[in-house]
Amino acid sequence: MLLKITILLSVVFQVIAALMAIRLIKKTKYNLAWMLITIGLAALLVRRVVEFLPLVSDFQPQDFRLLFIWVGTISSLFFAMGVILIRQIFNYIYRVESERRHAESRMLSSVIAAEESERIRLSRELHDGLGPLMSSIKMTVSAIEQQAENENQKQLATNVNMLVQEALKSVKDISANLSPQMLNHFGLEQALANFINKVNDSKQLQIDFKMRAKHKRLPGNVEIIIYRVACELITNTFRHADAKKANLEIEAENTHLSLNYCDDGHGFDVDEVLVRHHGMGVANIYSRISSLHGSVDILSNPDEGMSVKIYIPLKHEHTR
């Protein structure tokens, strides 16, 4: 009885395996290796059925000894050939996965390029459009201030002039942050040094910055992304970490670029920020570095500060 149940279960599972193998033929693009394996499974199914028949009927398997031999030989042959050729399936899977990763990388690169293009457009609109308009207002208010008939009018014009001056400064700062001209003209090191100096001048956070590079300039997309990521890290520390000190080190060799950043802030739970609070700043860092085929390792725990290690492969021929 136990033998009958075991063989019956074997037949059932063999039927399921054969049907699934047949359904997968199309998904494997009619790969020869998988077709051979499917034929081998079908041959094994026939053999299991023949083995089960004597247990429920007067069928005598010895009458079909030659059939058993042929079925066993065919199944063994097709399985062996399928296993030998199965590398094609893995090559196909690897190719599909590689194409998917490249498509994602191209999409990320396109999104980032579109974002930078929009930043440049907005920066020009502010600098060339709103900037001159604010300057004209400032000149007009200055003229009104000089022609004021009494002290109250003069004080009012002075106050307006100060507000316009502050607005003009804000427009210039926003324009510079959207598309830092120093990055375009002088490179990553000078642009980051300028940004960090402004943070250090606030006296709320002191950042130690060092950069070692084999070449004066890096590929344009690398400079932009590293600049954005470094600024994002510093801004997060400045706004949320309640830190006093931070350290930023960038090293660019011929083959790779590495960025190490750490602060002495109160830290955070990385998984919680990404999953529960949808930390867009951290997520943007991951997506930007991913577009360069790089890796990001963020280590942080509550009350233990934060440490970030970034690695990006570089192609020497693209370095300028």
PLY file of the C-alpha trace (Angstrom):
ply
format ascii 1.0
element vertex 320
property float x
property float y
property float z
element edge 319
property int vertex1
property int vertex2
end_header
0.00 0.00 0.00
2.80 2.38 0.92
4.53 1.66 -2.40
1.32 2.36 -4.31
0.83 5.73 -2.57
4.48 6.67 -3.10
4.39 5.88 -6.82
1.03 7.67 -7.19
2.46 10.80 -5.56
5.48 10.48 -7.82
3.19 10.38 -10.86
1.22 13.42 -9.66
4.35 15.48 -9.02
5.82 14.32 -12.33
2.70 15.54 -14.13
2.92 18.92 -12.38
6.62 19.23 -13.19
6.07 18.33 -16.85
3.20 20.82 -17.22
5.21 23.60 -15.60
8.19 22.79 -17.81
5.97 23.00 -20.91
4.59 26.39 -19.78
8.11 27.71 -19.22
9.25 26.84 -22.75
7.74 30.05 -24.12
9.20 32.16 -21.28
12.66 30.78 -21.99
12.24 31.86 -25.63
12.12 28.21 -26.77
15.59 27.58 -25.43
16.93 24.21 -26.65
18.29 23.24 -23.23
14.91 23.72 -21.55
13.10 21.88 -24.35
15.41 18.88 -23.88
14.82 18.92 -20.12
11.05 19.08 -20.74
11.23 16.04 -23.04
13.23 14.22 -20.35
10.53 15.03 -17.74
7.83 13.78 -20.12
9.74 10.53 -20.65
10.06 10.07 -16.89
6.31 10.65 -16.56
5.62 7.85 -19.05
7.90 5.53 -17.10
6.21 6.36 -13.77
2.79 5.70 -15.28
3.98 2.33 -16.62
5.40 1.49 -13.18
2.08 2.42 -11.50
-0.20 0.41 -13.82
0.71 -3.08 -12.41
-0.43 -1.93 -8.97
-3.98 -1.17 -10.16
-4.41 -3.54 -13.12
-3.25 -6.83 -14.67
-0.65 -4.96 -16.68
2.71 -6.77 -16.58
5.74 -4.48 -16.99
8.04 -7.33 -18.07
6.04 -7.47 -21.29
7.29 -3.98 -22.01
10.86 -4.37 -20.87
12.18 -2.92 -24.12
9.90 0.13 -23.70
11.31 0.67 -20.19
14.84 0.60 -21.54
14.05 3.06 -24.32
12.17 5.45 -22.03
14.95 5.36 -19.45
17.61 5.89 -22.10
15.72 8.78 -23.73
15.09 10.52 -20.40
18.72 10.13 -19.36
19.98 11.32 -22.74
17.76 14.39 -22.89
18.47 15.31 -19.26
22.21 15.05 -19.87
22.04 17.16 -23.04
19.77 19.69 -21.32
22.13 20.07 -18.37
25.09 20.48 -20.72
23.28 23.23 -22.61
21.58 24.81 -19.59
24.29 27.44 -19.44
22.43 29.14 -22.26
19.48 29.69 -19.91
21.70 31.28 -17.29
23.33 33.41 -19.98
19.85 34.50 -21.10
18.82 35.33 -17.52
22.07 37.26 -16.99
21.56 39.15 -20.25
17.99 40.10 -19.34
19.05 41.20 -15.85
21.97 43.18 -17.29
19.68 44.90 -19.80
17.25 45.71 -16.98
20.01 47.26 -14.87
21.30 49.26 -17.82
17.77 50.47 -18.59
17.33 51.57 -14.97
20.70 53.29 -15.04
19.82 55.11 -18.27
16.48 56.16 -16.80
18.15 57.47 -13.63
20.74 59.31 -15.68
18.01 60.85 -17.83
16.05 61.96 -14.76
19.14 63.50 -13.18
20.12 65.19 -16.46
16.59 66.60 -16.79
16.73 67.80 -13.19
20.06 69.56 -13.76
18.77 71.09 -16.99
15.73 72.45 -15.14
17.97 73.78 -12.36
20.09 75.62 -14.94
16.98 77.04 -16.60
15.54 78.29 -13.30
18.93 79.71 -12.31
19.13 81.68 -15.55
15.54 82.90 -15.15
16.33 84.17 -11.66
19.70 85.65 -12.60
18.73 87.22 -15.94
15.07 87.99 -15.21
14.30 88.59 -11.57
17.81 89.78 -10.68
17.81 92.87 -12.93
14.21 93.63 -11.92
15.18 93.61 -8.23
18.18 95.80 -9.00
15.90 98.30 -10.75
13.59 98.36 -7.75
16.58 98.96 -5.48
17.70 101.91 -7.61
14.19 103.37 -7.60
13.87 103.03 -3.84
17.29 104.67 -3.41
16.09 107.59 -5.51
12.94 107.88 -3.41
15.06 107.78 -0.27
17.17 110.71 -1.47
14.10 112.77 -2.35
12.23 112.06 0.88
10.61 115.22 2.27
10.75 114.25 5.93
12.52 111.86 8.27
9.63 109.36 8.39
9.53 108.97 4.62
13.30 108.66 4.53
13.25 105.95 7.21
10.49 104.08 5.37
12.46 104.20 2.11
15.57 103.02 3.94
13.69 100.03 5.35
12.30 99.14 1.92
15.78 99.48 0.46
17.15 97.04 3.05
14.38 94.54 2.30
15.03 94.79 -1.43
18.76 94.31 -0.79
18.01 91.20 1.26
15.66 89.88 -1.44
18.31 90.51 -4.10
20.87 88.59 -2.04
18.40 85.70 -1.62
17.80 85.58 -5.38
21.55 85.42 -6.02
21.98 82.66 -3.41
19.11 80.61 -4.82
20.46 81.04 -8.35
23.93 79.96 -7.21
22.54 76.90 -5.39
20.49 75.85 -8.39
23.45 76.02 -10.76
26.74 76.88 -9.03
28.89 78.73 -11.55
32.01 77.95 -9.52
31.45 74.23 -10.15
31.19 74.82 -13.89
34.23 77.11 -14.08
36.61 75.89 -11.37
35.62 72.31 -10.61
34.41 70.20 -7.70
37.04 71.10 -5.10
36.61 74.87 -5.37
32.80 74.63 -5.50
32.63 72.45 -2.38
35.18 74.61 -0.58
33.05 77.68 -1.32
29.88 75.96 -0.05
31.61 74.66 3.09
33.13 78.06 3.86
29.63 79.53 3.95
28.53 76.81 6.38
31.62 77.32 8.55
30.96 81.08 8.65
27.67 80.36 10.40
29.68 79.09 13.43
26.99 76.43 14.01
28.82 73.63 12.23
32.52 73.30 11.46
33.45 71.08 8.51
36.94 69.80 7.75
37.25 69.27 3.99
40.05 67.52 2.11
40.18 66.45 -1.52
42.92 64.54 -3.33
42.53 64.10 -7.08
44.84 62.70 -9.76
43.32 65.06 -12.31
42.30 68.71 -12.10
38.80 68.03 -13.41
36.52 64.99 -13.24
33.82 63.94 -15.71
31.03 66.52 -15.73
28.28 64.20 -14.53
30.49 62.92 -11.70
31.28 66.44 -10.51
27.63 67.46 -10.51
26.41 64.37 -8.67
29.20 64.36 -6.07
28.61 68.08 -5.46
24.87 67.52 -4.98
25.40 64.50 -2.73
28.02 66.27 -0.57
25.78 69.32 -0.20
22.83 67.06 0.69
24.87 65.34 3.40
26.09 68.64 4.85
22.63 70.20 4.71
21.09 67.20 6.50
23.74 67.45 9.21
23.23 71.21 9.54
19.43 70.98 9.76
18.73 67.74 11.59
21.80 66.27 13.33
22.55 68.99 15.89
26.22 68.31 15.17
29.22 70.49 15.99
31.81 68.95 13.68
31.85 67.08 10.39
34.53 65.69 8.13
34.44 65.33 4.34
37.19 63.56 2.40
37.16 62.91 -1.34
39.82 60.92 -3.17
39.79 60.56 -6.94
42.14 58.02 -8.51
42.36 56.99 -12.15
39.96 54.10 -11.65
37.63 55.21 -8.88
36.40 57.99 -6.64
35.71 57.54 -2.94
33.86 59.90 -0.61
33.93 59.58 3.17
31.73 61.77 5.32
31.00 61.69 9.04
29.53 63.95 11.71
29.15 63.90 15.50
25.39 64.47 15.49
22.69 62.48 17.23
22.40 59.99 14.36
19.32 58.15 13.13
17.94 54.75 12.16
18.71 54.46 8.43
16.04 51.81 7.69
13.39 53.77 9.55
14.20 56.96 7.67
14.07 55.18 4.30
10.99 53.04 4.89
8.79 54.70 7.48
9.55 58.37 7.00
10.32 58.20 3.27
13.64 60.03 3.63
13.86 61.69 0.24
17.27 63.17 0.96
18.82 59.77 1.68
16.87 58.16 -1.18
18.15 60.83 -3.59
21.71 60.06 -2.53
21.22 56.37 -3.32
19.58 57.05 -6.70
22.21 59.61 -7.78
25.13 57.33 -6.92
23.35 54.37 -8.51
23.19 56.29 -11.80
27.01 56.25 -11.77
27.09 52.50 -10.99
28.48 53.35 -7.56
27.74 52.12 -4.07
26.61 53.86 -0.88
27.11 52.62 2.66
25.41 54.69 5.37
26.12 53.78 8.98
24.22 55.57 11.70
22.51 54.85 14.99
20.72 57.14 17.43
23.22 59.16 19.52
26.19 57.76 17.54
26.55 60.21 14.65
26.61 59.25 10.99
29.21 57.81 8.64
28.83 57.62 4.85
31.14 55.80 2.43
30.62 56.23 -1.30
32.52 54.43 -4.07
32.21 55.29 -7.77
34.13 53.56 -10.60
35.77 55.97 -13.03
36.98 55.56 -16.59
40.36 57.18 -17.10
39.60 58.20 -20.63
36.60 60.25 -19.46
38.57 62.21 -16.92
39.42 65.69 -18.06
0 1
1 2
2 3
3 4
4 5
5 6
6 7
7 8
8 9
9 10
10 11
11 12
12 13
13 14
14 15
15 16
16 17
17 18
18 19
19 20
20 21
21 22
22 23
23 24
24 25
25 26
26 27
27 28
28 29
29 30
30 31
31 32
32 33
33 34
34 35
35 36
36 37
37 38
38 39
39 40
40 41
41 42
42 43
43 44
44 45
45 46
46 47
47 48
48 49
49 50
50 51
51 52
52 53
53 54
54 55
55 56
56 57
57 58
58 59
59 60
60 61
61 62
62 63
63 64
64 65
65 66
66 67
67 68
68 69
69 70
70 71
71 72
72 73
73 74
74 75
75 76
76 77
77 78
78 79
79 80
80 81
81 82
82 83
83 84
84 85
85 86
86 87
87 88
88 89
89 90
90 91
91 92
92 93
93 94
94 95
95 96
96 97
97 98
98 99
99 100
100 101
101 102
102 103
103 104
104 105
105 106
106 107
107 108
108 109
109 110
110 111
111 112
112 113
113 114
114 115
115 116
116 117
117 118
118 119
119 120
120 121
121 122
122 123
123 124
124 125
125 126
126 127
127 128
128 129
129 130
130 131
131 132
132 133
133 134
134 135
135 136
136 137
137 138
138 139
139 140
140 141
141 142
142 143
143 144
144 145
145 146
146 147
147 148
148 149
149 150
150 151
151 152
152 153
153 154
154 155
155 156
156 157
157 158
158 159
159 160
160 161
161 162
162 163
163 164
164 165
165 166
166 167
167 168
168 169
169 170
170 171
171 172
172 173
173 174
174 175
175 176
176 177
177 178
178 179
179 180
180 181
181 182
182 183
183 184
184 185
185 186
186 187
187 188
188 189
189 190
190 191
191 192
192 193
193 194
194 195
195 196
196 197
197 198
198 199
199 200
200 201
201 202
202 203
203 204
204 205
205 206
206 207
207 208
208 209
209 210
210 211
211 212
212 213
213 214
214 215
215 216
216 217
217 218
218 219
219 220
220 221
221 222
222 223
223 224
224 225
225 226
226 227
227 228
228 229
229 230
230 231
231 232
232 233
233 234
234 235
235 236
236 237
237 238
238 239
239 240
240 241
241 242
242 243
243 244
244 245
245 246
246 247
247 248
248 249
249 250
250 251
251 252
252 253
253 254
254 255
255 256
256 257
257 258
258 259
259 260
260 261
261 262
262 263
263 264
264 265
265 266
266 267
267 268
268 269
269 270
270 271
271 272
272 273
273 274
274 275
275 276
276 277
277 278
278 279
279 280
280 281
281 282
282 283
283 284
284 285
285 286
286 287
287 288
288 289
289 290
290 291
291 292
292 293
293 294
294 295
295 296
296 297
297 298
298 299
299 300
300 301
301 302
302 303
303 304
304 305
305 306
306 307
307 308
308 309
309 310
310 311
311 312
312 313
313 314
314 315
315 316
316 317
317 318
318 319
